[in-house]
Amino acid sequence: MAASVAAAVGGLRRAIRRSPSWLGPSRRPLSSEPPPTQATAVRDTFLSFFRDRHGHQLVPSASVRPRGDPSLLFVNAGMNQFKPIFLGTVDPRSEMAGFRRVANSQKCVRAGGRHSDLEDVGRDLSHHTFFEMLGNWAFGGEYFKVEACSMAWELLTQVYGIPEDRLWVSYFGGDPKAGLDPDLESRDIWLSLGVSASHVLSFGPQENFWEMGDTGPCGPCTEIHYDLAGGVGAPQLVELWNLVFMQYNREADGSLQPLPQRHVDTGMGLERLVAVLQGRRSTYDTDLFSPLLNAIHQGCKAPPYLGRVGAADEGRTDMAYRVVADHIRTLSVCIADGVSTGMSGAPLVLRRILRRAVRFSTEVLRAPPGFLGSLVPVVVETLGDTYPELQKNSAQIANLVSEDEAAFLASLQRGRRIIDRTLRRLAPSNVFPAEVAWSLSMSGDLGLPLDLVELMLEEKGVQLDSAGLARLAQEEAQHRAQQAEAVEEQGLRLDIHALGELQRRGVPPTDDSPKYNYCLLPSGGYEFGPCEAQVLQLYTEDGRAVASVGEGQRCGLLLDRTNFYAEQGGQASDRGYLVLLKQQDVLFPVARAQVCGGFILHEAVAPECLKVGDQVQLHVDKAWRLGCMEKHTATHLLNWALRQSLGPGTEQRGSHLSPERLRFDVATQAPLTPEQLQAVESTVQEAVRQDEAVYMEEVALAHTAHVPGLRCLDEVYPDPVRVVSVGVPVARALDPASHAALHTSVELCCGTHLLRTGAVGDLVIIGERQLAKGTTRLLAITGEQAQQAREVGQSLAQEVEAATERLSRGSRDVVEAQQLSKDMGRLTDAVDTAVMPQWQRRELQAALKVLQRRANTAVRKLEMRQAAQKTQELLQRHSEGPLIVDTVSTESLSVLVKVVRQLCEQVPSTSVLLLSPQPLGRVLCACQVAQSPTPAFTAEAWALAVCSHMGGKAWGSPVVAQGTGSTADLEAALSTARAYALNQL
């Protein structure tokens, strides 16, 4: 009997560790209970329970877009918005500082980053990228384990009416390696609430010890699980509610220290709770999803949803239903909160989510074009009352989804044709060519991400050439690094002999005027037209002129005309792709374009044969080009703003820009002050807010010779030359009598620019350093990146204000003072490395330097005061003699060392070793040997002997040493210390 019980418990532990998905026939109800409760009522009941019965303040859900927290792509847990409280950095004057017990329903997205469920969505019956987290919190010891467990049990069993015998709980079973005892308090609380002992299980730190990160608040957690089987056969447990008790802090050295203030953080997924209360085996069978599944069925005319998984789900129809239903919720919520699809960070993850939804809706469900956008009103109907931002932005959400869906459908269809065409030419045993996959991924807006290409091949049972792909990826990474640092690249070039041969043959320079053929659409987007051209010459990687290039070969193309911007004037080269006019299914990715003696050489990879004389069509990567245009216009605004703030004599020394950031070198008499940096940003922001027109025109070089305020570099310009003017037509700007160039940005420039300044969005200078005497290099970012940098800066400024307030209040003891000093150091590191406004960084660095000094002084004073008190206590206990070995109660090794030193100062002939027991069995050690011309032993050896006995380590000098260890038998350690010293004496 005992063996069978042990086996059953072992099986349950393994089941919980696996975090099982809800498998099986999902349409079968769990019971014949009364009619199910609607999800809206479930959510409202949770909130009103904590507000009305237990005095919790209800706070609104935070945006899924993290504010001032660059460690997160999306808000992925209810506790994210309360991190300042847990970390002790909350501004004492803020509303949050007054929170004691709160509850809410938080919108969460788990996709990308450390916690991502994206690839699991659809494969089972429970995973989601968007979900709602119901939670209640108690801050600063407002209540702890007894109250938290009692409230949870009351809500689940008495309010929601879940049978007690269907609930199991787990608690932290301890971690001997970390010196953590089992959380028997939680176990006993559950037993006292009536939970059967057989339903209370213990687990280790992997399952029942929660940590915010590598450092910071942490603690044991207890989880409530629901048994899907309901007593029929073996239990099938799924986690329902997690109650975290934050009572420790994980230090930088990995050790755990008790928190001065304890907190409760609980979280329960609404979707899973609703499934339980509505008697469903799947979250997708609840009224949170059934309206969407019905709409998908009506819109696609696909077979009805049956809730199948795995092999039973023929054609993956039900998986597609789940993917589309989940992803349209995520897209709607994210766009409503200001996250749109893009090329990096959270926008890139959202782009992947949209593309995954499009694939499943079109390829599996055979949905018509524009289908995803038609589902947005269903999401708004389901969630809009709770999250009104969905109702407010419903039209914008539907439009953005439909636009991105249409763009990706074109990419998907093209990509599918290319893959199928390539596979028809491959032998059955061949791997899929890396160059073709790479050409698909590097084709800008019409490209497909590599993971999607790999998935599409996997579905066809074809393996990708991963080694070749890794080589191409490494080459691209090197190119990006060189571009970021503006390093001269050793790419394909036309040498003097190649240029001479072209001139001898009478080949005219490349016509690159089509690079300026783009327009601004009424929607605010840009349209970049394709360019048709003829291949005039091909070159191998070593520079040889050839008539054709073969499959997979990297080559240089010389065309009669191009719409690609070749790197010059500090602007990064365009990238994109070209196709053969006669065969548009084959994409030739173009990595860069370079100017060589008036000829523009395109560096490309040829997935198929390409010959001199071929007619091609070129397409620039729209997102890349637009990023360069945004940065280039911002560079002009920055140049003008610097002259406005520093004086008209301020001169540019150079610049370089790419879609990621811009670099600007400026002649200065002294480093820019924070006030000057801030003034420069404000001037740029004003020009952006005005959304001024950007005028561009080619004029005779002579017309620019005597224009006051016209900005140009000390270099040779072509004639005619291109003039870029912000807010003023070029003809008026060049009129010497108008003096317009003194009041706005007017420059000679061959680069590509925005047509209105508003698209810059924002500009933040994030870095500044002296290159040489008289030259300052500025680094800046724009748009969404700039907005995020401002949020990070604001968040850090609030932390510094909170730290200032804490320091002004003073510390009650050494531990609190030391923690405050550590927080200052952590804050200083964060400010030094954060992507934030440079003016704000400089201000905060100056403030933190003063605060750190004050904090360190406070620590020293408190430590000296405590050490003096402990010293007097020890002197009263010990008569004069050659040895003092004892214990001292202190939380600080620094204090312990000071006690040892003060004792030896007052009794120079005595050798002292002190131990201080800490929580979790840790022990601090400090010692000093008597001052003598010929000491009998060294402090370092003494400390090492004692700490080795405790399984720890020691360090120091022959006179003073310290160390740490762990032991439950402190007397044995003291005996070891005495014995070692007496033997040496």
Buried (B, 14 or more C-beta within 10 A) or exposed (E): EEEEEEEEEEEBBEBBEEEBBBBBEBEEEBEEBEEBBBBBEBBEBBBBBBBEEBEBBEBEBBBBBBBBBBEBBBBBBBBBBBBBBBBBBBBBEEEBBEBBBBBBBBBBBBBBBEBBBBBBBBBBBBBBBBBBBBBBBBBBBBBBBBBBBBBBBBBBBEEBEBBBEBBBBBBBBBBEEBBBBBBEBBBBBBBEBEBEEEBBBBBBBEBBBBBBEEBBBBBBBBBBBBBBEBEEEEBBBBBBBBBBBBBBBBEEEEBBBBBBBBBBBBBBBBBBBBBBBBBBBBBBBBBBBBBBBEBBBEBBEBEEBEBBBEEEBEEBBBBBBBBBBBBBBBBBBBBBBEBBBBBBBBBBBBBBBBBBBBBBBBBBBEBEEBBBBBBBBBBBBBBBEBBEBBEEBBEEBBBBBBBBBBBBBEBBEBBBEBBEBBBEEEEEEEBBBBBBBBBBBBBBBBBBBBEBBBBBBEEEEBEBBEEBBEEBBEBBEEBEEBBBEBEEBEBBBBEEEBBEEBBEEEBEEBBBEBBBEBEBEEEEEBEBEBBBBBBBBBBBEEEEBBEBBEBBBBBBBBBBBBBBBBBBBBBBBBBBBBBBEEEEBBBBBBBBBBBBEEBBBBBBBBBBEBEBEBEBBBBBBBBBBBBBBBBBBBBBBBBBBBBBBBEEEBBBBBBBBBBBBBBBBBBBEEEBEBEBBBBBBEBBBEBBEEEBBBBBBBBEBEBBEEBEBBBBBEEEBEEBBBBBBBBBEBBBBBBEEBEBBBBBBBBBBBBBBBBBBBBBBBBBBBBBEEEEEEBBBBBBBBBBBBBBBBBBBBBBBBBBBBBBBBBEEEBEEBBBBBBBBBBBBBBBEBBEEBBBBBBBBBBBBEBBEEBBEBBBEBBBEBBBEBBEEBBEBBBEEBEEEEBBBBBBEBBBBBBBBBBBBBBBEEBEEBBBBBBBBBBBBBBBBBBBBBEEEEBEBBBBBBBBBBBBBBEBEBEBEEBBBBBBBBBEEBEEBBBBBEEBBEEBE
